[in-house]
Amino acid sequence: RPAALDASGFVVARRSATVSAPIPGRLVEVLIDAGSKVAAGSVMARLDDRPYRIRLDQARAGLAQARSQQAAAQTALALAEPVFRRYASQRAGGFISEQDYDAARTQYEAAKSSLDIAARAAEAAATQVTAAERDLTDTVIRAPFSGVITYKGAQAGEIVSPIAQGGGFTRTGIGTIVDMDSLEVEVDVNEAYINRVRAGQGATVRLNAYPDWQIPASVIAIIPTADRAKATVKVRIGFRQRDARILPEMGARVSFDAGDAGN
């Protein structure tokens, strides 16, 4: 089939990620290497979890203490409430003084306030336990999706952190993972000829590394903006077949089918 026009570009991965640890720590194990395949959820690396286990133990101890204080406050309220109710009834009949009634009411209200404070402290302590448990879980770094490791960025023994700190001694990424099933080609089409391209249009991709290999493809989408400096529009091309020879960042040339071109 004759070509409507040709355009050059590169193979890109629509789904790729540089995986980092969500918390800072020292790597004790790195289980990936460049070129290795990983499955979604598989362990890529582990951090030293001892500081986080200590923090979790401290949080659990704090929660136990807070709950004990809450139980004590509940007991104090349970003792103060019937006294206050009785004094309120006796006051209505004129059997006790206003001073005794005020003392019972003050004790009852103080007990209620103490229980409220203790309950909130227990909630805060429970939140700290949840956060500490999450941090401990995060010491195991897992693959967010299945793919191939294209870059290994850290070794066991190095410090990693989700944000840059400590100069060049702290790593922010453990490795880059690419979903090879998400590979496609991005080409720049001269804006004067973009009317010859439409979504769904057939195309043929030839990789610079394999110039005689014609790979069936089709237009995924036309990015709805132009590059002012180059006077081009970016077009996404999807492969109709997958092959291990297709790699990210490979140079490619795309021939758009004339029979599918727009008017």
Buried (B, 14 or more C-beta within 10 A) or exposed (E): EEBBBBBBBBBBBBBBBEBBBBBBBEBBEBBBEEEEEBEEEEEBBBBBBEBBBEBBEEBBEBBEEBBEBBEEBBEBBEEBBEBBEEBBEBBEEEEBEEEEBEBBBEBBEEBBEBBEEBBEBBEEBBEBBEEBBEBBEBBBBBBBBBBBBBEBBBEEEBBBBEEEEEEEEBBBBBBBBBBBEBBBBBBBBEBEBBEBBBEEBBBBBBBEEBEEEEBEBBBBEBEEEBEEEEEBBBBBBBBEEEEEEBBBEBEBBBBBBBEBBEE
